[in-house]
Amino acid sequence: MKHPERAMLTRRTVLGTGLAAGLAAPFAGIVAGHAATSGPARTIRIRPAPADVRLVPEPYGLTPTWCFNGAVPGPELRLLPGEPVRIEVENGLAEATTVHWHGLRVPNAMDGVPHLTQPPIEPGERFVYEFAAPDAGTYWYHPHMRSHEQVGRGLAGPLIVEEPSPPRVDRELVWMLDDWRLTQAARITDDFGSPRDLSHNGRVGNTVTINGRVPDAVPVRPGERLRLRLINGANARIFALDFGDQRPLVIALDGQPVTPHEPPDGLVTLGPAMRADLILDIAGTAGTRSAVIDRFYRGSDYRLVDLALDGEPLRAGPPDWPIALPSNGLPEPDVKTATRHDVVFNGGMMGGMVMQQMGAGGGTMPEPPAMRDMMMAGRMWFINGVAATGHLMEPVMTLERGRSHVIAMTNATAWHHPIHLHGHSFRVLSRNGEPTRHREWQDTVLMAPRERVEIAFVADNPGDWMFHCHILEHQAAGMMGVIRVA
């Protein structure tokens, strides 16, 4: 993988204890879908609008952004499973928008996809989302209207559905990871949707933030047990975090519990839109630092943040408190009786070469149009040979409601793709024919170039659901389709 543009802005301490304390939770509640509790709905109000915020430390100035409730990221929304909520969205932008509740299995009409599930929210208008989140876990919210620019300008926020009985920890942190393409004046560059970003690995920025700030150090106590919720809110950047002397245990992926385990190769890898919950038992002595290094892009490792150990040790070693999370009770797919479907992702720069190498034209993969033709039309990515031109389109497939389905996906491109399915979570069964170790539940799965991945789920949420790459430039340039559950 070629490296992205290198960071150009100097890191300085801007967060201190503010980052360590995590995000405030001005609203306590949100969303729902399948099994709501009784009682009145809690009302939450969010307003997307322009605002100047501080992303980078002085002497740089404030950065003009688009954001929710005047902050980057938007307010942290917290609720309990089944809690009824009303989210009133007033559009303060000069263009239409929507809000999508990423990873939540909400009713189709509440999914926030323009034209497909709702009319766009025009400037000055309001839309009310009403539902109850069925699953505890770590999620987030963002627009699905021109998302490659609206998200890229700052419109995103964390959404936490709390377990009724969460695992015992000393402290919980939420880190919303993002990156920005900034000028030397700390302004967001206006080159959204450039042909290179559309056809390569997307809009990878030159400045990385945690919770909307360029970080330096997070204070921690020796012996402290942390629950760290990671959310990748970037347009295109993939993170592979090395915690060095610390040894995180993964307890959830994309909001869904997983057998606690150390991450493969010691790296917590998150494509855009993906989340991971970690348990960190802080090892080391006071006065030392433990660096968290992002190692995804070859030759472009950089220090994301330091964990700064300070204070008397809380305990001599890791506590014996249980860390496994209870299941959210998702319906288990029956792989033996499941209906099978095949999907091929193709296109992008070098896409024709990869297709030839993988056997395009031999009856197993649809041949994409000529590169020149699709570049001129702005369509550069395809699902089964079809490039999306908007959110309304004929379904890629129709799934019988209530049945188990297996989708065998092939990434016949030279680039990574985090593939997201709305309205459902799925088990990741295999990669390149090898069974996955944990058969993890996810709603966004990162596919490497030339990789084949099988997923399975019960299609129990009716409606037309978006199915797309969450590198938002790939989505904008055609890698988006509809899966119908009927």
N, C-alpha and C positions, 0 to 999 in steps of 0.2 A: 504494500500500500504506500503510495507516495504521501509525503508529509504535507500538512496544511501550511498556510502562512504562519510564520513564527510570531510569537507575541512581541509587540512593539512598545507596549506601555509598561513602565516600571512598576513592580509590585511594592507596595508599602503596607504597613499595618493600618488597616482601616476598620477592622471588625472587632478585634479583641474579644472581650467577654460578650459583646453583642451577638456575634456569630455563635459562640458556644451556648448561649441561652436558647438558640433556635428561634423560630419565628413566633411572633405573638399570634394568638387565635381570637381575633375580635368577634368572629361569628362562631357559634357552636352548633353546627348542624349543616346538613345538605342532603340532597338527593335520595331517590328511592326507586324501586321498581317492582319487585315481585311480591314481597310480603311486608306490608306496612303495619306498624303498630297503630293502636287507636290513639285518639287525641288530636288537638289542633295542630296544623302544620306550622313549623317554625319559618319565619320569613327572613330571607337574606337578600340584601341589595348589593349589586356590584355594577360598576359603571366603567366601561372601557372609554378612555379619552386620552388626549395628549397630556403629557406632563414632563417637566424637567426633573431628572433624578441624578443622584451621584452614583455612577458606576465605578469610577476610578478616583483615586485620592488626589488631593491638591498637590501640585499647582494646576492640575487639569480642572476644567470647569464642569458644570452640570451637563448631562447628556439629554437632548430632547428625545423622548420615547413616546410610545403608546403603551398604556398600562391600565390595570384594573385598580380603581379607587386610589389613583395617584401614587402607586407604589410598584416597584419591581423587586421580586415577583408580586403578584396580586395577593390579597389577604389569604391567609391559611384558613381553609374551611374544614371544620371538624364536625362529625356527627356520629351517631351510633347506627348499627344495622337496623333497617326497618323504620327509621325515624322519618316521619313525613316532613317534607320541606317545600317551600316556595322560594325559588330564586328569581328575583325580579332583576332583569338586565335592562338598563337604560343606555342606549347607544349615544355616547358623546363624541364619536368620531365623525369625520366628514365623509365617510363611506359606510356601506352596509357591512354588517358583521353577524356572527352567531357565537354561541358558546357550546363546545363539545366537552362532555365529562369523560375524559379518557380512561377506559378500563372498566367503567361502571356498566353493569348489565341493566340499563334503564329501558323503559318502554320506547319503542321506535320513535314516537312523536316527540320525545324529549331528548333525542340524540344530538341535536344541534348541527345537522348537515343541511346547508342551504339548498332550497328547492326540493331536495329528496325527502326530508322529514319535516321541514318547516319553511315558511317564507323568510328571506333574509330580514334582519332587523335594520331598518333604514335609519339614517341619521335622525336623532331626536325621538325615535320611537322606542317602545318597550316590548319585551317578550317575557312571559312568565314560564319558567320550567318548574314542573311539579312532579315529584317522585320520592322514593325512599330507597336508599342504597341497600342492596341485599347482602353485600359481602364486606366484611372488615378488610382493611388493607390500605396500602399507599397508592394514591391515584393523583391525577392532576386535571386541570381544565385549561382550555385554549380555544381560539376561534377555529372554525373550519371554512371560513370565507377568506379567499386569498391568503391562506395561512402562511405561505412562504414569506410574505412580507409582514402580515399582522403579528405572527409569532416572532419573526425576526426583529421587529421593533419593540418587543417586550411584553406582548399580551399573553401571559401564562401565570398560573398560580397553583400551589399545592392543595390537595384535597385528601384528608385523612379520615378514614372510617375506623373508629376505635373498636378494639375487641372489648366485650363486656368485662373480661378478666384477662388483661394483658400480662405478659411475662414480667416478672419483677426485674427492674433495672434501677441504677442510681439516677440516670438521666436519659432523656430522649432528645435527639437532635434531628432536624429535617434539613437536608442540604439539597436545594434545587440548583443543579448544575446547568450552566448556560454559557454560550460564547457569543461574541459580538464582533462585527467588522467595523472598527473605529478608525477615524482619521486622527492626525496628531492634535486636532482640536477637540478630541473626545466626542465627536459627532458620528452618528451611524451613517455609513456610506450608503448612497442611494442606488447602488448597482444591483438591486434585487432582480432576480430572473435573468441574469446574464447567461449567454449561450454556454459559456464554459461551466458555470455552476450547474446549469440544467443537465448537461451531458456528461459531467464527470462525477465527483463525489459530493456535490451540493455546496451550499454556502457555509464553508468552515471559516470561523472568525479568527481574529488575531488577539483577542482578549477574553480570558475565561473568568467567570464569576461564580461565587457560591452565594446564594440568596441575594443576588443583585449587587454584590460588591467584589472587587478584586481582593482576595484574602491573603493573609500572611500567616497568622497563627491562631489556633484554637486552644484555649487553656483546658487542660484535663488534669485529673488527679491520678497518681499512681494507684493501681488496684481498682480504679473505678470501672463499673460495668455500664456501657453505653448501648443504647439502641439507636442506630443510625439509619434513618430513612433516606435513601438516595433517589433522586428523580432527575432524569436527563431531559431537560426542556429545550435543548439546542435544536436548531434546524437540521443540522447534518453531522455535527461532531460526534464521534464514537469515543467513549472513555474506556480505558483499561487501567484501573486504579490499583497500584501496588502500595500496600500499607506498611511495607518494610518490616520493622521489628514487631509490629502488631499483627495478630493473626485473626482476621475477622472470620466469623461464621455466618453463612447466609441462612436466614430463616424464612424468607419469603421472596418471591419474584413476581413482579407485576401485580402486587397486592395479594397473591395467593400463597398460603403456607407451602413450604417445601421441607423435606427432611434436612435438618441442620447439617451443614457441611462446609468445609473449607472451599473457597472458589478454585476452579481449575487453574493450574499453573500459578496459583497465588494471586491472580488478577481478577478484580471485580469488573467485568466487561458489560457496558451498557450502551446499546445503540440508542438513537433518538427515540424518546417517548417511553423507554424502558425504566423500570424501577427495581430496587433491591433493598430489602431490610437486612441489616447486619447487627450482630452482637459483637461488641469490641470490649475485651477485658484489657485495660491499659496496663502494659508491662513497661518497666523501666524505673528510673529514679528521678526524683525532683531535680530540676535544673537542666534536664536534657530535652532534646526535641526529637520527634519521630516524623520524618517527611512522608507525605502521601504524594507519590509520583504517578503521573499519567504516562503510560507506555504504549498506547495503541499505535500511534503513527511511527513507523520505523525511522529512526534517526532524528526524531523530534520529541524525545522525552523531556518533560518539564516538571518542576515542583508545583503541584497544585496548592498545597497548604501544609503547614507544620502543625503537628499535635505537640503543644508545649506543656511538658509535665511540670506541675507545681504543687506544693503543699505536702502535708503528711500523707503517707499511704493510707488508703481506706481499709485495705486488708492485705494479707501476705500473698494471697493467690486468688485465682478465679473462684467465685462462690459456686456452690453446688445447686443454685436455683435452676429449675427447669426452664428451657428456652424454646421448646417445640411449641408451635402455634396450633390451635385447634383448626380442624378443617372447616371451610366455609360451606361444605355440603353440596358442592357442584355435582350435577348428575354425571355419573361415570359412563363414558362411552363404551359400547360393546364392540370391540374392534373386529371380532370374528363375524359379526352380522352386519357390520357397517357398510354403507354405500360408499364406493371409492370414486374420487374425482382427481383429475390431473390438472395442474396449473404450471405454466412456464412463464417466467419473467425474462424479457429480453429487451435489447436496445442499448442505447447509450454509446459513448465513445468506446471503440474496439468491440462493440456488440456483434457485428457481423463475423469477425474473426472467431469469437468465442462460440457462436452458434455453429460455425463450420467445424470447429474442433469437437463440439459435443453432438454433432450429427444432425444439424438442421437440414430440412428437406428430405429426410429419410422417413417421414411419416410420424415421427414422435414429437417433433417440435415445429410450431408454426414459423414460417420464414417471415422476418420483419421486412417492411418496405425498405427501399434503398435509403441509405443514410442521407444523401443529399435531399431527397424529397421530404423526409421527415424533419430535417433541420430547417428547411425553408418554411414548413408548416408549424414549427415550434413543438412538434410531437416527437419526442426522443426516446420514450420508454413505453413498453407494451406488456399487457397481460394476455397471454394466449394470442399474440399477434395483433391485439387491438389497443389503441391508445385512447385514453379518455379525453374528451373535449369539454367536460363539465361534470357536475355531480349527477345529472340525469342521464341514464344510459340503460341499455338492455343488460340484464343480469349475466354475469360470467357463468353462473350456475344457479339452479333452483334446488333447494334442499327441502326434503319432506320434513315437516315439523314433527318433533318428537322422536325422530330416528337418529341413530348414530351415523356419523359421517367421518371418513378419513380423506384428507386432502394431501396429495403428494405434490410438493412444490419443488420446482427446479429453478435455480438461479443461473440462467444461461447468459450472464453478463460478466464484465470484468470488475464489478464494484459490489460493495456490501449493500444489503437492503434490509432494514428492519420492517418486517411485514406485519401490519396491524389489521385485526378484524374487529369491527364494531359489534357491540351487543352481546358478545360471548367471550368466554375464556376457553382455551383449548389445551389439551395435553400435547406436549412435544414428544413424539414416540421415538423418532430415529433421526440420525444425521448420516447421510451417505450409507444407508443400510445398516448402520450400527445402532442398536437400541441406546437410548439415553439412560444415564445412570439413575436419574431421579424422576423420570417421566413428569417433569415439572409442568404445572399449569401456568400458562402465560396468555397475554392478549397481544403481545408484540414479540416476534421471534426474529433474531438477527441471523441473516443468511450470508455466508461468505461467498465470494465468487465461485461459480461452478458447483456450488453445494446443492444437495438434494435433502429436503427435510419433510418428514411426514408428521402431520398433526391430526388430532381426533377430538371430537366433541359431540354433544347432543344438541341438535338444532332446536332449542326450546323457546326461543325468543322471536316471535313472528315479525316480519317486516322486510324491507329492503335495507341492507346494511352495507356501509362502505367497507372496502377491502383494498388496502393500498400500502405503498411504501411510505414510511414516516420520515425519510429524508425528504423534506417538504418541497425541494426543487424537483425531485424525481416525481413526486405526486403531481406537481404543477405541470410537468412536461409529459404526463400521460400514464404513469404507473398507478392507476387507480381504477377500480371496478366496483360492481355491485354484486353482492350475494343475497339472493332472495330466500327467505324462510317462509314456507306456506304449507 
